Amino acid sequence: MRHEEKALNRIAADMVVDHVGQLCTLHDPELVAGPRRGDGMASLGIVTDGALVIRDGRVLDCGPRDRVLADAVVGSSTELVDADGACVVPGWVDPHTHAVYGRTRQDEFERRIRGETYLEIAAAGGGIHASVADLRTRSQDDLIALTVKRLLELRSFGTTTIEIKSGYGLSFEDEVKMLRAARIASRVADMGAVLTCLAAHELPGEYRDRRGEYVALICEEILPTVAAEHLAERLDVFCEPTVFDLEETETILRTGLDLGLRACVHADELASFGGAALAARLGADSADHLIRIDADGISALAASDTVAVLLPGTVFTLGLQKYAPARELIAAGCAVALATDYNPGSSPVPSMPLIQSIACTQMRMSPAEALVAVTLNAAWALGRAHDVGSLAPGKQADFLILDADDYRLVAYHAGRNPVAAVYREGRRLNS
């Protein structure tokens, strides 16, 4: 062991997590830096009979129990946590949600069961427009209270870092209100958060015949304010034939990039439209949905650093038959992540474990690939891989102790919450 490493390991620990039956570190120093691709998505850095040492909210050491405990300094103030043979994994990272909203939309859920499509409901004033009309009537304090409750539920299923989008305001005042509510709510709920401005979620009704004016509002007023006041660090555009076309999408994304915001794109969900290829060309963090992605889009993502974020909960909730082609994306060398798409209309699913189950059974991802997709690759999709997504020395001590001794039981027990304990920065968040 190098002198520097030995010195590091002699610092007294704040916490030692002992008797870890299966420690999934997701750390593999032999792999190329960056999100996992191809066979690398099956590499979990598993340690049998492991231990985890934490100092100042970060991982000080992890690995085989005998070595880690021999190196650790345990003092009278060190908290000792007995995992009792359980599996320990990094906290889930959810890279795509719409968690700030007002009312739920169970009426639309029932209408879809009776045969109406997502687009038919939207055309009749439902969908995003229904959430916009409701949100505009609500105060920021009301949105904060609602969002805190939802984030605590998401956290109970193991999510420790979350992305939250705006997009139900579609006006300057209401988009700002949403982002401020998201920031405050995430702090109250004690979750790491990446905020994304999605003012280009839909064309608001009052701009239906003035598309150019709304694009100008986004580019000339909303995004400059978001960037200047640090209300969000990213922007997103719903790029589809029925929403924002490729030219409008590129205009909005380039405006945000020039302002110092990072980009992501709702891409190729409803039609094969070129959104994923555009995201890759512009260096976006991620291209999300991808149900209808074509071969050119897959090739573009494979050749880029843009992560493919798949949202199987949306397909499941809408009762569709076609899921994003996860196996094709992985085989092509794309970096694949998973997210809940938690929202009031198409995916009111707070459970990342359920998302892993659906990904395995419906998209044929292996349990190992699904675990990488909700931890390390999801962290790369949010620009947070330096801090979260794996249990490597120096990273935040965000981890879960499962009520299971094998990570594969997360996806295997569909609908069950396998999370016994949630820790963020070395602090237990659930009782």
C-alpha positions in Angstrom: 0.0 0.0 0.0 1.3 3.4 -0.9 2.2 5.8 1.9 -0.6 8.2 0.9 -3.2 5.5 1.0 -2.0 4.2 4.3 -2.1 7.7 5.8 -5.6 8.1 4.5 -6.8 4.9 6.0 -5.4 5.8 9.4 -7.8 8.7 9.8 -10.4 7.8 12.5 -13.7 6.6 11.0 -17.1 8.3 11.6 -18.9 5.1 10.7 -18.0 1.5 9.9 -20.6 -0.7 8.1 -19.6 -4.3 8.9 -20.7 -7.8 8.0 -21.8 -6.9 4.5 -22.7 -10.2 2.9 -22.5 -8.8 -0.6 -21.0 -5.3 -1.2 -21.8 -4.0 -4.7 -19.3 -1.1 -5.0 -19.8 -0.5 -8.8 -16.1 0.5 -8.6 -13.7 -1.1 -11.2 -10.5 0.9 -11.6 -9.5 -1.3 -14.6 -12.4 0.0 -16.7 -12.1 3.1 -18.8 -13.4 6.2 -17.0 -16.9 7.2 -18.1 -20.3 5.5 -18.1 -20.4 1.7 -18.4 -21.0 0.3 -21.9 -21.4 -3.2 -23.3 -20.0 -5.9 -21.1 -18.9 -3.2 -18.6 -22.6 -2.9 -17.6 -22.3 -6.3 -15.9 -19.3 -5.2 -13.7 -20.6 -4.5 -10.2 -17.3 -4.6 -8.2 -18.8 -7.2 -5.9 -17.1 -8.0 -2.6 -18.2 -10.9 -0.6 -18.0 -10.5 3.2 -17.2 -6.8 2.9 -17.1 -3.6 5.0 -17.4 0.1 4.4 -15.6 2.9 6.2 -16.9 6.5 6.2 -15.4 9.8 7.2 -16.9 13.3 6.8 -19.8 11.9 4.7 -17.6 10.2 2.2 -16.2 6.7 1.6 -12.8 6.4 3.2 -12.4 2.7 2.3 -14.4 -0.3 1.2 -13.6 -3.9 0.3 -12.9 -7.2 1.9 -13.8 -7.1 5.6 -10.5 -8.4 7.0 -8.4 -5.8 5.2 -10.7 -2.9 5.6 -11.1 -3.4 9.4 -7.4 -4.0 9.8 -6.7 -0.6 8.2 -9.6 1.3 9.9 -9.2 3.4 13.0 -12.3 2.8 15.2 -12.7 5.3 18.1 -15.2 5.8 20.8 -17.3 8.1 18.6 -17.3 5.8 15.6 -20.8 4.6 14.7 -20.8 0.8 14.1 -23.5 -0.5 11.7 -24.0 -4.2 11.5 -25.4 -5.1 8.0 -26.0 -8.7 9.3 -25.1 -10.3 6.0 -27.2 -8.1 3.8 -26.4 -6.7 0.4 -25.2 -3.1 0.3 -25.5 -1.0 -2.9 -25.0 2.6 -3.9 -28.1 4.8 -3.5 -30.3 5.0 -6.5 -29.8 8.0 -8.9 -33.0 8.9 -10.7 -32.1 11.0 -13.8 -35.5 11.9 -15.1 -38.5 13.1 -13.0 -41.3 15.7 -13.1 -41.9 15.6 -9.3 -43.2 19.2 -8.9 -46.9 19.2 -9.8 -50.3 19.9 -8.4 -53.1 17.4 -8.7 -52.9 13.8 -9.8 -54.5 12.6 -13.0 -56.2 9.3 -12.2 -59.1 10.4 -14.4 -56.9 10.1 -17.4 -55.6 6.7 -16.2 -59.1 5.4 -16.3 -59.8 7.0 -19.7 -56.8 5.3 -21.2 -58.0 1.9 -19.8 -61.3 2.6 -21.6 -59.4 3.1 -24.9 -58.4 6.7 -25.3 -54.8 7.3 -26.3 -52.3 9.7 -24.7 -52.5 12.0 -27.7 -56.3 12.0 -27.8 -56.5 12.9 -24.1 -53.9 15.7 -24.7 -55.9 17.0 -27.7 -59.0 17.3 -25.5 -57.2 19.4 -22.9 -55.8 16.7 -20.7 -52.2 15.6 -20.3 -49.6 18.2 -19.8 -52.1 21.0 -20.4 -54.2 19.8 -17.5 -51.2 19.9 -15.2 -50.3 23.4 -16.4 -53.8 24.8 -15.8 -53.7 23.3 -12.2 -50.1 24.4 -11.4 -50.7 28.0 -12.4 -53.3 28.3 -9.6 -51.0 27.1 -6.9 -48.6 29.0 -4.6 -44.9 28.1 -4.3 -45.5 27.0 -0.7 -48.3 24.6 -1.8 -45.9 23.1 -4.4 -43.1 22.8 -1.9 -45.4 20.9 0.5 -46.7 18.5 -2.2 -43.2 17.9 -3.5 -41.6 17.2 -0.2 -44.1 14.5 0.5 -43.4 12.9 -2.9 -39.6 13.1 -2.5 -39.8 11.4 0.8 -41.8 8.5 -0.8 -39.2 8.3 -3.6 -36.5 8.3 -1.0 -38.1 5.5 0.9 -37.6 3.3 -2.2 -33.8 4.1 -2.1 -33.4 7.2 -4.3 -30.8 9.5 -2.8 -30.1 11.7 -5.9 -32.8 12.9 -8.2 -33.3 15.1 -11.2 -36.3 17.4 -11.1 -37.7 19.2 -14.2 -40.0 22.2 -14.5 -42.4 22.2 -17.4 -45.8 22.4 -16.0 -45.7 26.2 -15.8 -45.0 27.2 -19.4 -44.8 30.9 -18.4 -41.9 32.9 -17.0 -43.4 33.2 -13.6 -44.6 29.7 -13.2 -41.4 28.0 -14.5 -39.4 30.1 -12.0 -41.9 29.1 -9.3 -41.5 25.4 -10.1 -37.7 25.5 -10.0 -37.6 27.4 -6.7 -40.1 24.9 -5.2 -38.0 22.0 -6.4 -34.8 23.4 -4.9 -36.4 24.1 -1.5 -38.3 20.7 -1.4 -35.2 18.7 -2.2 -33.3 20.4 0.6 -36.2 19.7 3.1 -36.4 16.1 1.9 -32.6 15.7 2.2 -32.0 14.5 -1.3 -29.3 15.4 -3.8 -31.0 17.2 -6.7 -30.2 18.3 -10.2 -32.7 20.8 -11.5 -33.6 21.1 -15.2 -35.6 23.8 -16.9 -38.2 22.2 -19.2 -40.0 25.3 -20.3 -40.0 23.6 -23.7 -42.3 20.8 -22.5 -45.3 21.8 -24.6 -46.6 24.9 -26.4 -49.0 26.7 -23.9 -52.5 27.3 -25.1 -52.1 31.0 -25.3 -49.3 30.6 -27.8 -50.9 28.0 -29.9 -50.9 30.3 -33.0 -47.7 32.1 -32.0 -45.1 29.3 -31.8 -42.2 31.7 -32.6 -43.1 34.0 -29.8 -43.0 31.2 -27.2 -39.7 30.0 -28.5 -38.5 33.6 -28.2 -39.8 33.8 -24.6 -37.9 30.7 -23.7 -34.7 31.9 -25.3 -34.8 35.6 -24.5 -36.4 35.6 -21.0 -36.8 32.3 -19.3 -33.4 30.7 -19.9 -31.3 33.8 -19.3 -33.0 34.3 -15.9 -32.6 30.6 -15.0 -28.9 30.7 -15.9 -28.3 34.1 -14.2 -30.1 33.2 -11.0 -28.8 29.6 -10.9 -32.3 28.3 -10.8 -31.3 25.2 -12.7 -28.1 23.7 -14.2 -29.6 22.1 -17.2 -32.4 22.6 -19.9 -34.5 20.1 -21.7 -36.8 20.1 -24.8 -39.6 17.8 -25.7 -38.5 17.1 -29.3 -41.3 15.5 -31.2 -43.3 16.2 -34.4 -46.3 17.2 -32.3 -44.3 19.4 -29.9 -41.0 21.1 -30.8 -39.5 20.3 -34.1 -35.8 19.7 -34.7 -35.0 23.3 -35.7 -36.9 24.7 -32.7 -35.2 22.2 -30.4 -31.7 23.1 -31.7 -32.4 26.8 -31.3 -33.5 26.4 -27.7 -30.7 24.0 -26.8 -28.0 26.1 -28.3 -29.3 29.1 -26.4 -29.1 27.3 -23.2 -25.7 25.9 -23.9 -24.4 29.4 -24.7 -25.7 30.5 -21.3 -23.7 27.8 -19.6 -26.6 25.3 -19.0 -26.1 21.7 -19.8 -28.6 19.9 -22.1 -30.8 16.9 -22.2 -33.6 16.0 -24.7 -36.9 14.2 -24.6 -36.2 12.3 -27.8 -37.7 9.7 -30.2 -40.5 8.8 -27.8 -43.6 9.1 -30.1 -41.8 9.0 -33.5 -38.4 8.3 -35.0 -37.6 12.0 -35.4 -33.8 12.4 -34.9 -33.9 13.8 -31.4 -31.3 11.4 -30.1 -28.9 12.1 -32.9 -29.4 15.9 -32.3 -28.7 15.3 -28.5 -25.5 13.5 -29.3 -24.3 16.1 -31.9 -24.8 18.9 -29.3 -23.1 17.0 -26.5 -26.2 16.7 -24.3 -26.0 14.9 -21.0 -28.7 12.5 -22.1 -31.3 11.5 -24.6 -34.4 10.3 -22.8 -37.3 7.9 -23.7 -36.0 6.5 -27.1 -38.9 4.2 -27.7 -38.8 4.9 -31.4 -35.1 5.5 -31.8 -33.7 4.3 -35.2 -30.4 2.8 -36.2 -28.9 6.3 -36.9 -29.9 7.5 -33.5 -28.4 4.4 -31.8 -25.1 4.9 -33.8 -24.9 8.5 -32.8 -25.4 7.8 -29.1 -22.8 4.9 -29.2 -20.2 7.3 -30.7 -20.9 10.0 -28.1 -20.8 10.7 -24.4 -24.6 11.2 -24.3 -26.3 8.7 -22.1 -29.4 6.9 -23.2 -32.0 7.3 -20.4 -34.8 4.7 -20.7 -38.1 5.1 -18.9 -39.9 1.8 -18.8 -42.4 3.0 -16.2 -44.0 5.2 -18.8 -44.6 2.4 -21.3 -45.9 0.2 -18.4 -48.3 2.9 -17.2 -49.6 3.9 -20.6 -50.2 0.2 -21.4 -48.1 0.3 -24.6 -46.5 -2.8 -26.1 -43.2 -1.3 -27.4 -40.4 -0.6 -25.0 -37.1 1.2 -25.8 -34.6 -1.2 -27.5 -32.3 -1.7 -24.5 -30.6 -4.8 -25.9 -29.8 -3.0 -29.2 -28.5 0.1 -27.4 -26.3 -2.0 -25.1 -25.0 -4.2 -28.0 -24.2 -1.1 -30.0 -22.0 0.3 -27.2 -24.4 3.0 -25.9 -24.3 4.0 -22.2 -27.7 3.1 -20.8 -29.4 4.5 -17.7 -32.9 4.0 -16.2 -35.2 6.5 -14.6 -38.8 6.6 -13.2 -40.1 9.5 -15.2 -42.1 10.1 -12.1 -45.0 12.4 -13.1 -48.8 12.7 -12.6 -49.8 11.5 -16.1 -47.7 8.8 -17.8 -45.6 7.4 -14.9 -46.8 8.0 -11.3 -44.2 5.4 -10.3 -41.9 6.4 -7.3 -40.1 3.0 -7.1 -36.7 2.6 -8.7 -36.8 -1.1 -7.7 -39.9 -1.6 -9.7 -38.3 0.2 -12.7 -35.5 -2.3 -12.5 -38.0 -5.2 -12.5 -39.7 -3.8 -15.6 -36.4 -3.2 -17.3 -35.4 -6.9 -16.7 -38.7 -8.5 -17.7 -39.8 -6.3 -20.5 -36.5 -5.0 -22.0 -34.4 -8.1 -21.2 -31.8 -6.2 -19.2 -29.9 -8.3 -16.8 -30.2 -7.5 -13.0 -26.6 -6.4 -13.1 -27.2 -4.1 -16.1 -30.2 -2.6 -14.4 -28.2 -2.0 -11.2 -25.5 -0.1 -13.2 -28.3 1.8 -15.0 -29.8 3.2 -11.8 -26.5 4.0 -10.1 -23.3 4.8 -11.9 -24.7 5.4 -15.5 -27.5 7.5 -14.1 -25.0 9.6 -12.2 -23.1 10.1 -15.5 -26.4 11.2 -17.1 -26.7 13.9 -14.5 -23.0 15.0 -14.4 -22.7 13.7 -10.9 -20.5 10.6 -11.3 -17.6 12.3 -9.5 -19.8 12.3 -6.3 -22.4 9.5 -6.5 -23.3 6.3 -8.3 -20.6 4.0 -6.9 -19.0 3.3 -3.5 -15.4 4.3 -4.4 -13.0 6.0 -2.0 -13.6 9.8 -2.0 -17.2 9.6 -3.2 -20.3 10.5 -1.1 -21.4 7.8 1.3 -24.8 7.4 -0.3 -25.8 3.7 0.1 -28.6 1.3 0.8 -28.7 -1.7 3.1 -31.1 -4.0 1.4 -33.5 -6.4 3.1 -31.9 -9.0 0.9 -28.5 -10.8 0.6 -28.3 -10.7 -3.2 -28.7 -7.6 -5.5 -30.7 -9.8 -8.0 -33.6 -9.9 -5.5 -34.3 -6.2 -6.2 -35.6 -6.9 -9.6 -36.8 -10.4 -8.8 -39.4 -9.2 -6.2 -41.4 -6.9 -8.4 -43.4 -4.4 -6.4 -41.7 -5.1 -3.1 -39.6 -2.5 -1.5 -36.2 -4.2 -0.8 -34.7 -1.2 1.0 -34.1 -1.6 4.7 -31.9 1.5 5.3 -31.2 4.6 3.3 -27.9 6.5 4.0 -26.9 9.8 2.4 -23.5 11.4 3.1 -23.1 8.8 5.9 -26.3 9.7 7.6 -29.2 7.4 8.0 -32.4 9.0 6.5 -35.1 6.4 7.4 -35.9 5.0 10.8 
